[in-house]
Amino acid sequence: MSINPHARSIRTRKLGVLLQSARLAAEKTSQECAQTLKISEDTYKAYEKGLQAPTLPELEVLSYFFDVPLEHFWGSLAKAEQLSRKSSIDSLRILPLRDRMVGIQLQQIRTNQDLAAQQLAEKVGIPEATLIEYEMGERPVPLPDLESLAECLDADIKDFFDCNGPVGEWRTQAEAIQRYLELSPDVRDFVSKPVNRPYLEIAMRISALSVERLRTVAEALLEITY
């Protein structure tokens, strides 16, 4: 399987539209976004114009800065749903670290599949030297390139999302809040009352039981009932 280079160009332009949508919804300026990413304002404007693509770590920082789900940048609609953000983050420290982590993940997936760097580079349509720089964390991976690499490696792009850093923790908390809000009002009311905590803990223990153990418990309850 090989990747159509035009697909990456289209993806870059679409990212620009989604970035601009999120920025305007958050009422941020291009200058503020550039300062957050520690890049020039011209570079950030090139992102929104679709002339240049941001990296996944940069999108993670921007999703945090805009208070929108990271999934916004994979949506078909230019609409930003605000979440809850606690404080600012040190992007100057986080971005290089995340770039290295993404590179390590790429290399691990590739080597686990016994795929040579040259083979993968040819499938994606990038120079082998560029791929090696990506894997070594020496060059940030533009998101369209990362998506193409993930597709060729039969990997999910979400596997590369930050899970343990500040942005990852924020996303986990935001998702938990969203799941809570999706519950019916009576269930939310039950869950929010401290007096019901013992019942929730019992439910958690039951959900962790194996099918065999659940069957044994059910049979024991029936014996007690009768």
C-alpha positions as CSV (number, residue, x, y, z in Angstrom):
1,M,0.0,0.0,0.0
2,S,1.3,3.5,-0.9
3,I,0.0,6.9,0.2
4,N,-1.3,9.5,-2.3
5,P,0.8,12.6,-1.7
6,H,-2.1,14.8,-2.6
7,A,-4.0,13.4,0.4
8,R,-1.5,14.9,2.7
9,S,-1.8,18.3,1.0
10,I,-5.6,18.2,1.4
11,R,-5.3,17.1,5.0
12,T,-3.0,20.1,5.7
13,R,-5.5,22.5,4.3
14,K,-8.4,20.9,6.3
15,L,-6.3,21.2,9.4
16,G,-5.9,24.9,8.8
17,V,-9.7,25.4,8.7
18,L,-10.1,23.4,11.9
19,L,-7.4,25.3,13.6
20,Q,-8.9,28.7,12.7
21,S,-12.3,27.5,13.8
22,A,-11.0,26.5,17.2
23,R,-8.9,29.7,17.6
24,L,-11.9,32.0,16.8
25,A,-14.2,30.0,19.1
26,A,-11.6,30.4,21.9
27,E,-11.2,34.1,21.1
28,K,-7.4,33.8,20.7
29,T,-5.1,35.7,18.4
30,S,-2.6,34.2,16.0
31,Q,0.1,35.9,18.0
32,E,-1.0,34.2,21.2
33,C,-1.1,30.8,19.5
34,A,2.4,31.4,18.1
35,Q,3.7,32.4,21.6
36,T,2.1,29.3,23.1
37,L,3.9,27.0,20.6
38,K,7.1,29.0,20.8
39,I,7.1,29.5,17.0
40,S,6.9,32.6,14.8
41,E,3.5,34.1,14.0
42,D,4.1,33.6,10.3
43,T,4.6,29.9,10.9
44,Y,1.4,29.7,12.8
45,K,-0.5,31.6,10.1
46,A,0.9,29.2,7.6
47,Y,-0.7,26.4,9.6
48,E,-4.1,28.1,9.4
49,K,-3.7,28.8,5.7
50,G,-2.9,25.2,5.0
51,L,0.5,25.9,3.7
52,Q,2.3,24.0,6.5
53,A,1.1,21.3,8.9
54,P,1.5,21.3,12.7
55,T,2.7,18.2,14.5
56,L,0.6,16.1,16.8
57,P,2.3,17.4,19.9
58,E,1.6,21.0,18.7
59,L,-2.1,20.1,18.2
60,E,-2.2,18.6,21.7
61,V,-0.9,21.9,23.1
62,L,-3.3,23.9,21.0
63,S,-6.3,21.8,22.0
64,Y,-5.4,22.5,25.6
65,F,-5.0,26.2,24.8
66,F,-8.3,26.4,23.0
67,D,-10.2,24.2,25.5
68,V,-11.4,21.9,22.8
69,P,-11.2,18.1,22.4
70,L,-8.2,16.9,20.4
71,E,-10.7,15.0,18.3
72,H,-11.9,18.4,17.0
73,F,-9.0,18.2,14.5
74,W,-10.4,15.0,13.0
75,G,-13.9,16.3,12.7
76,S,-15.7,17.1,9.5
77,L,-17.3,20.2,11.0
78,A,-15.5,23.4,12.0
79,K,-17.1,23.5,15.4
80,A,-15.3,23.7,18.8
81,E,-16.8,22.2,21.9
82,Q,-15.2,23.7,25.0
83,L,-13.9,21.6,27.8
84,S,-12.4,22.5,31.2
85,R,-8.8,23.6,31.4
86,K,-6.9,24.2,34.7
87,S,-3.7,26.1,33.9
88,S,-1.1,26.9,31.2
89,I,1.5,24.4,30.3
90,D,5.2,24.7,29.5
91,S,5.1,23.9,25.7
92,L,8.9,24.7,25.4
93,R,9.6,21.7,27.5
94,I,6.7,19.5,26.5
95,L,6.9,19.7,22.7
96,P,10.5,18.4,22.2
97,L,9.7,15.5,24.7
98,R,6.5,14.6,22.9
99,D,8.3,14.7,19.5
100,R,10.8,12.2,20.8
101,M,8.1,10.0,22.2
102,V,6.2,10.0,18.9
103,G,9.4,9.0,17.1
104,I,10.1,6.2,19.5
105,Q,6.6,4.9,19.0
106,L,7.0,5.0,15.2
107,Q,10.3,3.1,15.4
108,Q,8.9,0.5,17.7
109,I,5.8,-0.2,15.6
110,R,8.0,-0.4,12.4
111,T,10.6,-2.7,13.9
112,N,7.9,-5.0,15.5
113,Q,6.6,-5.5,12.0
114,D,10.1,-6.3,10.6
115,L,9.7,-3.4,8.2
116,A,12.8,-1.6,7.0
117,A,13.0,2.2,7.2
118,Q,13.5,2.4,3.5
119,Q,10.4,0.3,2.8
120,L,8.2,2.4,5.0
121,A,9.6,5.6,3.6
122,E,8.8,4.5,0.1
123,K,5.2,3.6,1.0
124,V,4.6,7.0,2.5
125,G,6.5,8.9,-0.2
126,I,9.1,10.6,2.0
127,P,13.0,10.3,2.0
128,E,14.4,7.5,4.2
129,A,16.6,10.1,5.9
130,T,13.5,12.1,6.9
131,L,11.9,9.1,8.4
132,I,15.0,8.3,10.4
133,E,15.0,11.9,11.7
134,Y,11.3,11.5,12.7
135,E,12.1,8.3,14.6
136,M,15.1,9.8,16.3
137,G,13.1,12.8,17.4
138,E,15.4,15.1,15.5
139,R,12.6,16.4,13.3
140,P,9.0,17.0,14.4
141,V,6.5,14.9,12.4
142,P,3.9,17.0,10.5
143,L,0.5,15.5,11.3
144,P,-0.3,14.5,7.7
145,D,3.0,12.5,7.6
146,L,2.2,10.9,10.9
147,E,-1.2,9.9,9.8
148,S,0.2,8.4,6.6
149,L,2.9,6.5,8.5
150,A,0.2,5.2,10.9
151,E,-1.9,4.0,8.0
152,C,1.0,2.2,6.4
153,L,1.8,0.6,9.8
154,D,-1.9,-0.3,10.3
155,A,-1.8,1.7,13.5
156,D,-4.5,3.9,15.0
157,I,-3.5,7.6,15.2
158,K,-5.0,7.7,18.7
159,D,-2.2,5.4,19.8
160,F,0.1,8.3,19.5
161,F,-2.0,10.7,21.6
162,D,-0.5,11.9,24.9
163,C,-1.8,9.8,27.7
164,N,0.5,10.6,30.7
165,G,1.5,14.2,30.3
166,P,-0.4,17.3,31.4
167,V,-2.4,17.4,28.1
168,G,-3.2,13.6,28.4
169,E,-4.4,14.0,32.0
170,W,-6.6,17.0,31.0
171,R,-8.1,14.9,28.1
172,T,-8.8,12.0,30.5
173,Q,-10.5,14.2,33.0
174,A,-12.5,16.0,30.3
175,E,-13.6,12.7,28.8
176,A,-14.7,11.5,32.2
177,I,-16.7,14.6,32.7
178,Q,-18.3,14.2,29.3
179,R,-19.3,10.6,30.1
180,Y,-20.8,11.8,33.3
181,L,-22.8,14.5,31.6
182,E,-24.1,11.9,29.1
183,L,-25.8,9.9,31.9
184,S,-29.5,10.4,32.5
185,P,-30.3,13.0,35.2
186,D,-31.5,10.4,37.7
187,V,-28.3,8.4,37.4
188,R,-26.2,11.6,37.8
189,D,-28.2,12.4,40.9
190,F,-27.6,9.0,42.3
191,V,-23.8,9.0,41.5
192,S,-23.3,12.5,43.0
193,K,-24.7,11.7,46.4
194,P,-22.0,10.6,48.9
195,V,-24.5,8.3,50.7
196,N,-24.6,6.1,47.6
197,R,-20.9,5.6,47.4
198,P,-21.0,2.1,49.1
199,Y,-23.4,0.9,46.4
200,L,-21.1,2.2,43.6
201,E,-18.2,0.5,45.2
202,I,-20.1,-2.8,45.3
203,A,-21.1,-2.3,41.6
204,M,-17.4,-1.8,40.8
205,R,-16.4,-5.0,42.6
206,I,-19.1,-6.9,40.8
207,S,-18.1,-5.6,37.4
208,A,-14.6,-6.9,38.0
209,L,-15.7,-10.5,38.7
210,S,-15.3,-13.2,36.0
211,V,-18.4,-14.8,34.5
212,E,-17.8,-17.9,36.5
213,R,-17.5,-16.0,39.7
214,L,-20.7,-14.0,39.0
215,R,-22.6,-17.3,38.3
216,T,-21.4,-18.6,41.7
217,V,-22.5,-15.5,43.5
218,A,-25.9,-15.5,41.7
219,E,-26.5,-19.2,42.6
220,A,-25.6,-18.5,46.3
221,L,-28.1,-15.6,46.3
222,L,-30.8,-17.9,44.9
223,E,-30.1,-20.4,47.6
224,I,-30.4,-17.7,50.3
225,T,-33.7,-16.4,48.7
226,Y,-35.2,-19.9,48.7
